[in-house]
Amino acid sequence: MPYFDFIWELTEDGNIAPLAEHGITPDDVEPIVLNPDRLGVSRSSGRPIAFGETMDGRYLAVVYEQIDECTVYPITAFEVEN
């Protein structure tokens, strides 16, 4: 399993607000990026996308930007059908 540092911005235009709009927290996102069920590329942005299940059983898609080999900036996440 890879290790990544996550960049989280608490500002109004940061990356936590879009997650909260979908009822998702950073604690939901990090395990999915670290240990995804599958990986892909977002059709709309071309960024990496990770899919996985949260501790409470929701299946999420997490779109992120790979800043460097060990740093990730989550863009958004949303619930999808498994």
C-alpha positions in Angstrom: 0.0 0.0 0.0 1.5 3.4 -1.0 1.9 6.3 1.5 0.7 9.8 0.6 0.6 13.1 2.4 -2.8 14.8 1.8 -3.2 18.5 1.3 -6.4 19.7 3.0 -7.5 23.3 2.8 -10.1 24.6 5.3 -10.8 27.8 3.4 -14.2 28.5 1.8 -12.7 27.8 -1.6 -10.5 24.9 -0.4 -11.0 21.2 -1.0 -12.9 20.3 2.1 -16.0 22.3 1.2 -16.8 20.3 -2.0 -16.6 17.0 0.0 -18.9 18.3 2.7 -21.5 19.2 0.1 -21.7 15.4 -0.6 -21.6 14.4 3.1 -18.0 13.2 2.8 -15.1 13.9 5.2 -11.3 13.7 4.7 -11.4 10.5 6.9 -13.6 8.9 4.2 -11.3 9.9 1.4 -7.8 9.1 2.6 -8.3 5.3 3.0 -9.8 5.1 -0.5 -6.9 6.8 -2.1 -4.4 4.8 -0.1 -6.0 1.4 -0.8 -8.5 1.7 -3.7 -10.7 -1.0 -5.1 -9.8 0.3 -8.5 -8.2 3.3 -10.2 -9.1 5.2 -13.3 -9.1 8.6 -15.0 -11.9 11.2 -14.6 -13.7 11.7 -17.9 -14.4 15.4 -17.1 -11.0 16.5 -15.7 -8.5 13.9 -16.8 -7.3 13.6 -13.2 -6.8 10.3 -11.4 -9.9 8.8 -9.7 -9.9 6.2 -7.0 -12.9 4.0 -6.1 -13.5 2.3 -2.8 -15.8 1.7 0.2 -16.0 3.8 3.3 -16.1 2.3 6.8 -19.9 2.9 6.8 -20.4 1.0 3.5 -20.7 3.9 1.0 -18.9 3.4 -2.3 -17.1 6.6 -3.3 -15.3 8.0 -6.3 -12.4 10.3 -5.3 -10.9 12.7 -7.8 -7.5 14.0 -6.9 -4.3 15.6 -8.2 -1.0 13.8 -7.8 1.3 16.7 -6.8 4.4 14.6 -6.6 5.2 10.9 -5.8 4.1 11.2 -2.2 1.7 14.2 -2.1 -2.0 14.2 -3.1 -4.5 17.0 -3.3 -8.1 15.6 -3.3 -10.3 17.6 -5.6 -13.8 16.1 -4.9 -15.5 12.9 -3.9 -19.0 11.6 -4.4 -21.0 8.5 -3.9 -21.4 6.1 -6.8 -23.1 2.7 -7.5 -20.7 -0.2 -6.9 
